[in-house]
Amino acid sequence: MNRLSLKIVTLVLVALFLGAGSADAKTRKKQKKAYDLNANPLAGVQSKQPDKELYDKAMIAMKKGRYDVARLDLQTLLNTYPESEYRMRAKLSVGDTWFKEGGSAALTQAEAEYEDFITFFPNAPEAAEAKMKVADIYYEQMEKPDRDYTNAQQAEREYREMINMFPDSSLIPRAKQRLRDVQEVLAEREYGIGSYYESREDYIAAIARLETVADSYPLYSKSDLVLIGIGDAYAGEAHAIQMAPGLNGAIKERMRSAYEDKAAAAYAKVITRYPMAPHVEDARDRLVAMNRPIPEPTAAAIAESDAEERSRQPLHFTDSIVGLIKRGPTVVEAVHVGEPTLDDPTRTLAPDITNQNKAVFEEAVNQGRPPAPPSAVTPTGPNEPPRSDQPSEAPLQMQAPGEGTGVGVEVVNPPANSAAADPNAIVKPVGTTSTVLPAAEKPTEAPLQVNDIKPGENPAQPTTETASNGKPKKPKADLSDESSSKKKKKKGLAKLNPF
């Protein structure tokens, strides 16, 4: 009797399970139908127009997998009926034929067709659908978190652009959920790398990776483990400082306290931000072990965290098996509520963490030291530029016109000892510092002329004769040196004598 009742109870449980599974499948089917982008909104229109018949023929060929025939019919419609009401759907369906055909070359062609459609019809409602399908191309090609993540990054970028470009589209809820799935994959990759570094006790690289996940993907399903990992890495640095040889004990204590403060802050954030997460008790235990106060989460934080945890689908054994077989990642644990990150992720680099550690060390070394006395001001030398920390003497004064020279102003020289008193003076006396003017010098004599008589010499007797009237006579000219052309010309037979 007991066995019979046990069998009955087992059969009832199986029936209930199958009924719940079928109900869940129906719900998913309805949701999928609501988001079906390939549904033809003009299929129910009864018309015998040739463009409508071409479009319906292409849709039938596409359902049968004859994508080349469908493309041919759609191109015929576009070329023959450029003013048809089906032209936008036909243009979009050309990209659908390439998308359904699959393969890297076909998907590349599909992306080009969708981008072309957005260029020609940017304000049409179908433009959001085209942008959504461009993102879906990369979504379908995503690899697992431990593989190449190029397609996941491109899918994240395309979904963000779609949400920002078409905020009023009816496809926004689906785009946001796809974006949450993509960010789940990217966060899983970063978390895996950070956990590996932490297992190798490379705390700087581990903190950089884990802080990137915590800042960029707050909806990640393992965000509580991410923050706990950050706290454990800081605690590991505190232990490493405590065991470091050759370091002053007071400096060790200050640095250990600084790292433990950062670890406690990470543990506390798990309690205040994710109070309903599975590993929140681990964060509480760590705070108790560190003798730190345990914060209390707010009611809003509890409600938000509870909604996120309820929206996640549990990872079943069948999902794990299917994940091993299929190519893409398993995203059943991705959250279904909350706003995904629409900005570029803010990455934390290892050099940033290194600079923070240097700042902690310098603060620990300088803490407790008396402040350094201010350095004495040393005057600059006579040939150096003036310093800004020493005032210089006032500039030289000028006199009004009429009081000094006739030029209009007179520069008054500073005292003789001013340069010695202040080597930083802006204007210094040029030359000697003596105020006594030098005696007037005798002008230099002009050079002697050629015909002048030198002093002390007697003048020579005149060589020219004077006339009776007292005027000198002109000397007779010596014609012996003159040319023969000026002599008296020969006449007669004398011309034949050459002598």
C-alpha positions as CSV (number, residue, x, y, z in Angstrom):
1,M,0.0,0.0,0.0
2,N,2.8,2.3,0.8
3,R,4.5,1.6,-2.4
4,L,1.4,2.3,-4.4
5,S,0.9,5.6,-2.6
6,L,4.5,6.5,-3.3
7,K,4.1,5.8,-7.0
8,I,1.0,7.9,-7.1
9,V,2.7,10.8,-5.4
10,T,5.6,10.4,-7.8
11,L,3.3,10.5,-10.8
12,V,1.5,13.5,-9.5
13,L,4.8,15.4,-9.0
14,V,6.0,14.4,-12.5
15,A,2.7,15.7,-14.0
16,L,3.0,18.9,-12.1
17,F,6.6,19.4,-13.2
18,L,5.7,18.7,-16.9
19,G,2.7,21.1,-16.6
20,A,4.9,23.8,-15.2
21,G,7.4,23.2,-17.9
22,S,4.8,23.4,-20.6
23,A,3.4,26.6,-19.1
24,D,6.8,28.1,-19.0
25,A,7.5,27.0,-22.6
26,K,4.2,28.7,-23.7
27,T,5.2,31.9,-21.9
28,R,8.6,31.9,-23.5
29,K,6.9,31.2,-26.9
30,K,4.6,34.2,-26.4
31,Q,7.5,36.4,-25.5
32,K,9.5,35.2,-28.5
33,K,6.6,35.8,-30.8
34,A,6.2,39.3,-29.4
35,Y,9.9,40.0,-30.2
36,D,9.9,38.2,-33.6
37,L,11.7,40.6,-35.9
38,N,11.0,38.4,-39.0
39,A,7.3,38.7,-38.8
40,N,5.8,40.2,-41.9
41,P,3.5,43.1,-40.8
42,L,2.0,43.2,-44.3
43,A,1.3,39.5,-44.7
44,G,-2.4,39.8,-43.8
45,V,-3.0,42.5,-46.4
46,Q,-5.2,41.1,-49.1
47,S,-4.1,42.6,-52.4
48,K,-3.6,41.3,-55.9
49,Q,-1.1,44.0,-56.9
50,P,2.1,42.6,-58.6
51,D,4.4,44.2,-56.0
52,K,2.5,42.5,-53.2
53,E,2.6,39.1,-55.0
54,L,6.4,39.5,-55.5
55,Y,6.9,40.2,-51.8
56,D,4.7,37.3,-50.7
57,K,6.6,35.0,-53.1
58,A,9.9,36.1,-51.7
59,M,8.7,35.5,-48.1
60,I,7.6,32.0,-49.0
61,A,10.9,31.2,-50.6
62,M,12.7,32.5,-47.6
63,K,10.7,30.2,-45.3
64,K,11.6,27.2,-47.5
65,G,15.3,28.1,-47.3
66,R,15.6,29.2,-50.9
67,Y,17.4,32.4,-50.0
68,D,18.8,33.1,-53.5
69,V,15.3,32.9,-55.0
70,A,14.0,35.2,-52.3
71,R,16.7,37.8,-53.0
72,L,16.0,37.7,-56.7
73,D,12.3,38.4,-56.2
74,L,13.0,41.2,-53.7
75,Q,15.5,42.8,-56.1
76,T,13.0,42.6,-58.9
77,L,10.4,44.3,-56.7
78,L,12.9,47.1,-55.8
79,N,14.0,47.7,-59.4
80,T,10.5,47.4,-61.0
81,Y,8.4,49.2,-58.4
82,P,10.5,51.9,-56.8
83,E,7.4,53.7,-55.4
84,S,5.8,50.6,-53.9
85,E,4.7,50.6,-50.3
86,Y,6.7,47.4,-49.9
87,R,10.0,48.9,-50.8
88,M,11.3,49.4,-47.2
89,R,10.3,45.9,-46.1
90,A,11.8,44.4,-49.3
91,K,15.1,46.3,-48.7
92,L,15.1,45.0,-45.1
93,S,14.2,41.5,-46.2
94,V,17.3,41.4,-48.5
95,G,19.4,41.6,-45.4
96,D,17.3,38.9,-43.7
97,T,18.0,36.5,-46.5
98,W,21.7,36.9,-45.9
99,F,21.3,36.7,-42.1
100,K,19.3,33.4,-42.3
101,E,21.7,31.9,-44.7
102,G,24.5,32.2,-42.1
103,G,28.2,31.9,-42.5
104,S,30.8,34.6,-42.0
105,A,30.5,35.9,-45.6
106,A,26.7,36.0,-45.5
107,L,26.6,37.7,-42.2
108,T,29.0,40.3,-43.4
109,Q,26.8,41.0,-46.4
110,A,23.7,41.1,-44.1
111,E,25.4,43.8,-42.0
112,A,26.1,45.8,-45.1
113,E,22.5,45.6,-46.2
114,Y,21.2,46.6,-42.8
115,E,23.6,49.6,-42.6
116,D,22.5,50.6,-46.1
117,F,18.9,50.5,-45.1
118,I,19.6,52.8,-42.1
119,T,21.4,55.2,-44.4
120,F,18.5,55.4,-46.9
121,F,15.6,55.3,-44.3
122,P,17.0,56.8,-41.0
123,N,13.6,58.0,-39.8
124,A,11.6,54.9,-40.6
125,P,10.4,52.6,-37.8
126,E,12.2,49.8,-39.5
127,A,15.6,51.6,-39.0
128,A,15.6,50.5,-35.3
129,E,14.9,46.9,-36.4
130,A,17.8,47.1,-38.8
131,K,20.1,48.4,-36.1
132,M,18.9,45.6,-33.8
133,K,19.7,43.0,-36.4
134,V,23.2,44.4,-36.8
135,A,23.8,43.9,-33.1
136,D,22.2,40.4,-33.3
137,I,24.8,39.4,-35.9
138,Y,27.6,39.8,-33.4
139,Y,25.4,38.4,-30.6
140,E,25.0,35.1,-32.5
141,Q,28.8,34.9,-33.1
142,M,29.8,35.4,-29.5
143,E,32.2,32.9,-28.0
144,K,32.5,31.6,-24.4
145,P,34.0,34.0,-21.8
146,D,37.4,32.2,-22.0
147,R,37.6,32.6,-25.8
148,D,37.8,35.5,-28.2
149,Y,35.7,38.3,-26.9
150,T,35.8,40.6,-30.0
151,N,32.2,39.8,-31.1
152,A,31.0,40.4,-27.6
153,Q,32.5,43.8,-27.5
154,Q,31.1,44.7,-30.9
155,A,27.7,43.4,-29.9
156,E,27.8,45.6,-26.7
157,R,28.7,48.6,-28.8
158,E,25.9,48.0,-31.3
159,Y,23.2,47.5,-28.7
160,R,24.2,50.7,-26.9
161,E,24.0,52.6,-30.2
162,M,20.6,51.2,-30.9
163,I,19.3,52.2,-27.5
164,N,20.7,55.7,-27.8
165,M,19.6,56.2,-31.4
166,F,16.0,54.9,-31.0
167,P,14.9,55.4,-27.4
168,D,11.2,55.3,-28.4
169,S,11.4,52.0,-30.3
170,S,9.3,49.1,-29.2
171,L,12.4,46.9,-29.4
172,I,14.2,48.7,-26.5
173,P,13.3,46.1,-23.8
174,R,14.7,43.3,-26.0
175,A,17.8,45.3,-26.8
176,K,18.4,46.0,-23.1
177,Q,18.1,42.3,-22.2
178,R,20.5,41.4,-24.9
179,L,22.9,44.0,-23.6
180,R,22.6,42.5,-20.1
181,D,23.4,39.1,-21.6
182,V,26.5,40.5,-23.4
183,Q,27.7,42.3,-20.3
184,E,27.3,39.1,-18.3
185,V,29.7,37.4,-20.7
186,L,32.3,40.3,-20.6
187,A,32.1,40.5,-16.8
188,E,32.6,36.7,-16.5
189,R,35.7,37.0,-18.6
190,E,37.2,39.8,-16.5
191,Y,36.3,38.0,-13.3
192,G,38.0,34.8,-14.4
193,I,41.2,36.7,-15.2
194,G,41.1,38.6,-11.9
195,S,40.6,35.3,-9.9
196,Y,43.5,33.7,-11.7
197,Y,45.8,36.6,-10.7
198,E,44.6,36.4,-7.2
199,S,45.4,32.7,-7.0
200,R,48.9,33.5,-8.1
201,E,49.2,36.2,-5.4
202,D,49.5,38.9,-8.0
203,Y,47.3,41.3,-6.0
204,I,47.9,44.4,-8.0
205,A,46.7,42.8,-11.3
206,A,43.9,41.1,-9.5
207,I,42.6,44.3,-8.0
208,A,42.7,46.1,-11.3
209,R,40.6,43.4,-13.1
210,L,38.1,43.0,-10.3
211,E,37.6,46.8,-9.8
212,T,36.9,47.0,-13.5
213,V,34.1,44.5,-13.2
214,A,32.7,46.2,-10.1
215,D,32.7,49.6,-11.7
216,S,31.6,48.7,-15.2
217,Y,29.1,45.8,-14.7
218,P,27.2,46.2,-11.5
219,L,24.4,43.8,-12.6
220,Y,26.9,40.9,-12.9
221,S,25.5,37.7,-11.3
222,K,28.7,37.3,-9.2
223,S,29.2,40.9,-8.1
224,D,29.3,39.8,-4.5
225,L,32.2,37.4,-5.3
226,V,33.9,40.3,-7.2
227,L,33.8,42.6,-4.1
228,I,34.9,39.8,-1.8
229,G,37.8,39.1,-4.1
230,I,38.8,42.8,-4.0
231,G,38.8,42.7,-0.2
232,D,40.8,39.4,-0.1
233,A,43.4,41.0,-2.4
234,Y,43.8,44.0,-0.1
235,A,44.0,41.7,2.9
236,G,46.7,39.7,1.1
237,E,48.7,42.9,0.5
238,A,48.3,43.8,4.2
239,H,49.7,40.3,5.2
240,A,52.6,40.7,2.7
241,I,53.5,44.1,4.2
242,Q,53.4,42.6,7.7
243,M,55.8,39.8,6.6
244,A,58.2,42.1,4.6
245,P,61.7,42.1,6.1
246,G,63.8,45.2,6.6
247,L,60.9,47.6,7.1
248,N,60.3,49.7,10.2
249,G,57.6,48.3,12.5
250,A,55.7,51.6,12.7
251,I,55.6,51.9,8.9
252,K,54.4,48.3,8.6
253,E,51.6,48.9,11.0
254,R,50.4,52.0,9.2
255,M,50.4,50.3,5.8
256,R,48.7,47.2,7.2
257,S,46.0,49.4,8.7
258,A,45.5,51.3,5.4
259,Y,45.1,48.0,3.4
260,E,42.7,46.5,5.9
261,D,40.6,49.7,5.7
262,K,40.3,49.1,1.9
263,A,39.5,45.5,2.4
264,A,36.8,46.3,5.0
265,A,35.3,48.9,2.6
266,A,35.0,46.2,-0.1
267,Y,33.3,43.7,2.3
268,A,30.9,46.4,3.5
269,K,29.9,47.2,0.0
270,V,28.7,43.6,-0.5
271,I,26.3,44.1,2.5
272,T,25.0,47.5,1.5
273,R,24.7,46.9,-2.3
274,Y,23.9,43.2,-2.6
275,P,22.3,42.3,0.7
276,M,20.3,39.4,-0.9
277,A,23.3,37.9,-2.7
278,P,24.3,34.3,-2.0
279,H,27.7,35.1,-0.5
280,V,26.8,38.1,1.7
281,E,27.3,36.0,4.8
282,D,31.0,35.5,3.8
283,A,31.5,39.2,3.7
284,R,29.9,39.5,7.2
285,D,32.2,36.8,8.6
286,R,35.3,38.6,7.2
287,L,34.3,41.8,8.9
288,V,33.7,40.0,12.2
289,A,37.2,38.4,11.9
290,M,38.7,41.9,11.3
291,N,36.8,43.3,14.3
292,R,35.1,45.9,12.0
293,P,31.6,47.2,12.3
294,I,29.0,45.5,10.1
295,P,26.8,48.0,8.2
296,E,23.0,47.7,7.8
297,P,21.6,47.8,4.3
298,T,18.7,50.2,3.5
299,A,15.2,49.0,2.6
300,A,15.7,50.2,-1.0
301,A,18.9,48.3,-1.4
302,I,17.2,45.1,-0.1
303,A,14.4,45.5,-2.5
304,E,16.7,46.1,-5.5
305,S,18.9,43.2,-4.7
306,D,15.9,40.9,-4.1
307,A,14.4,41.9,-7.5
308,E,17.7,41.1,-9.2
309,E,18.1,37.7,-7.6
310,R,14.5,36.7,-8.4
311,S,14.9,37.7,-12.0
312,R,17.8,35.3,-12.6
313,Q,17.2,31.8,-13.9
314,P,18.9,29.1,-12.0
315,L,21.6,27.2,-13.8
316,H,20.4,23.6,-14.2
317,F,22.3,20.5,-15.0
318,T,20.9,20.4,-18.5
319,D,22.1,24.0,-19.1
320,S,25.6,23.0,-18.1
321,I,25.5,20.0,-20.5
322,V,24.2,22.1,-23.3
323,G,26.8,24.8,-22.6
324,L,29.5,22.2,-23.2
325,I,28.1,21.3,-26.5
326,K,27.0,24.6,-28.1
327,R,29.4,27.2,-29.4
328,G,28.1,30.3,-27.6
329,P,28.1,31.2,-23.9
330,T,25.4,30.3,-21.4
331,V,23.6,33.5,-20.2
332,V,20.7,32.0,-18.2
333,E,22.1,33.6,-15.0
334,A,22.0,37.1,-16.5
335,V,19.7,39.6,-14.6
336,H,16.4,40.6,-16.2
337,V,15.8,43.8,-14.3
338,G,17.8,47.0,-13.9
339,E,19.4,49.4,-16.3
340,P,22.5,48.0,-18.1
341,T,25.6,50.2,-18.4
342,L,25.2,52.4,-21.4
343,D,28.6,54.2,-21.1
344,D,32.0,52.9,-22.0
345,P,33.5,50.8,-19.3
346,T,35.9,52.6,-17.0
347,R,38.9,50.3,-16.8
348,T,41.2,50.2,-13.8
349,L,44.8,49.6,-14.8
350,A,47.6,47.9,-12.8
351,P,49.7,51.1,-12.9
352,D,46.9,53.0,-11.2
353,I,46.9,50.4,-8.3
354,T,50.7,50.7,-8.2
355,N,50.5,54.5,-7.8
356,Q,48.0,54.0,-5.0
357,N,50.4,51.7,-3.2
358,K,53.2,54.2,-3.5
359,A,50.9,56.9,-2.0
360,V,50.1,54.6,0.9
361,F,53.8,53.9,1.5
362,E,54.8,57.6,1.4
363,E,52.0,58.5,3.8
364,A,53.1,55.8,6.2
365,V,56.7,57.0,6.0
366,N,55.9,60.7,6.5
367,Q,53.3,60.2,9.2
368,G,54.6,61.3,12.6
369,R,57.5,63.3,11.2
370,P,57.8,66.9,12.2
371,P,57.2,69.3,9.4
372,A,60.3,70.4,7.6
373,P,61.4,74.0,8.5
374,P,61.1,76.5,5.8
375,S,64.4,76.9,3.8
376,A,66.2,80.2,4.2
377,V,66.1,82.6,1.3
378,T,69.5,82.9,-0.3
379,P,70.0,86.0,-2.4
380,T,71.0,85.6,-5.9
381,G,74.4,86.5,-7.3
382,P,75.0,89.7,-9.3
383,N,74.7,88.0,-12.7
384,E,71.6,85.9,-11.9
385,P,68.0,87.0,-12.6
386,P,66.1,88.5,-9.7
387,R,64.1,86.2,-7.4
388,S,60.4,86.5,-6.9
389,D,60.6,85.9,-3.2
390,Q,62.6,89.1,-2.5
391,P,61.3,92.7,-3.1
392,S,63.5,94.9,-5.2
393,E,64.1,98.6,-4.8
394,A,61.9,101.1,-6.4
395,P,62.8,102.1,-10.0
396,L,64.8,105.2,-10.6
397,Q,62.9,108.5,-10.4
398,M,62.8,111.1,-13.1
399,Q,62.8,114.8,-12.8
400,A,60.3,117.2,-14.3
401,P,61.4,119.2,-17.3
402,G,63.2,122.4,-16.5
403,E,64.8,121.1,-13.2
404,G,67.8,119.4,-14.7
405,T,69.3,119.4,-18.2
406,G,67.6,120.9,-21.2
407,V,66.6,117.5,-22.5
408,G,63.5,117.3,-20.4
409,V,64.4,114.6,-17.9
410,E,67.4,113.6,-15.9
411,V,68.2,110.1,-14.7
412,V,69.3,110.2,-11.1
413,N,71.9,107.5,-10.3
414,P,71.2,105.3,-7.3
415,P,73.5,105.5,-4.2
416,A,77.0,104.1,-4.6
417,N,76.3,101.3,-2.1
418,S,72.9,100.2,-3.5
419,A,74.3,97.3,-5.6
420,A,76.2,96.0,-2.5
421,A,73.1,96.3,-0.4
422,D,70.7,94.6,-2.7
423,P,72.2,92.4,-5.5
424,N,68.7,91.8,-6.8
425,A,68.0,95.4,-7.8
426,I,66.3,95.7,-11.1
427,V,68.3,98.8,-12.3
428,K,72.0,98.9,-11.4
429,P,74.6,101.7,-12.1
430,V,76.6,101.2,-15.2
431,G,80.4,101.6,-14.9
432,T,82.1,103.1,-11.8
433,T,79.9,103.9,-8.8
434,S,81.8,107.2,-8.1
435,T,79.6,110.3,-8.4
436,V,82.5,112.7,-9.1
437,L,82.6,113.8,-12.7
438,P,85.9,113.4,-14.6
439,A,87.8,116.6,-15.7
440,A,87.3,117.9,-19.1
441,E,89.8,116.5,-21.6
442,K,91.8,118.7,-24.1
443,P,90.6,118.3,-27.6
444,T,92.9,116.4,-29.9
445,E,94.9,118.4,-32.4
446,A,94.1,118.2,-36.0
447,P,96.6,116.4,-38.3
448,L,99.2,118.5,-40.1
449,Q,98.5,119.4,-43.8
450,V,101.0,118.7,-46.5
451,N,101.8,122.4,-47.3
452,D,101.8,123.6,-43.7
453,I,105.0,124.8,-42.1
454,K,105.9,122.9,-39.0
455,P,106.6,125.0,-35.9
456,G,110.3,126.0,-35.4
457,E,111.2,125.9,-39.1
458,N,112.2,129.0,-41.2
459,P,110.3,129.5,-44.4
460,A,112.3,128.9,-47.6
461,Q,113.1,131.7,-50.1
462,P,110.5,132.0,-52.8
463,T,111.6,130.5,-56.1
464,T,109.3,132.5,-58.2
465,E,110.2,136.0,-59.6
466,T,107.9,138.9,-58.7
467,A,106.8,141.4,-61.2
468,S,107.1,145.1,-60.9
469,N,103.6,145.3,-59.6
470,G,104.3,142.9,-56.8
471,K,102.5,140.0,-58.4
472,P,104.4,136.8,-58.9
473,K,105.4,135.9,-62.4
474,K,104.3,132.7,-63.9
475,P,107.3,130.3,-64.5
476,K,108.3,129.6,-68.0
477,A,107.1,126.3,-69.3
478,D,109.7,123.7,-70.2
479,L,108.7,122.6,-73.7
480,S,111.5,120.0,-74.0
481,D,109.3,117.3,-72.7
482,E,106.4,118.2,-75.0
483,S,105.6,115.9,-77.9
484,S,107.0,116.5,-81.4
485,S,103.5,117.3,-82.6
486,K,103.7,120.7,-80.9
487,K,107.0,121.7,-82.7
488,K,107.2,123.8,-85.8
489,K,106.2,121.9,-88.9
490,K,108.9,121.3,-91.5
491,K,108.5,122.8,-94.9
492,G,109.7,122.0,-98.4
493,L,112.6,119.5,-98.8
494,A,113.0,119.5,-95.1
495,K,110.1,117.1,-94.9
496,L,112.2,114.4,-96.5
497,N,114.9,114.6,-93.9
498,P,113.9,112.3,-91.1
499,F,116.5,113.9,-88.8
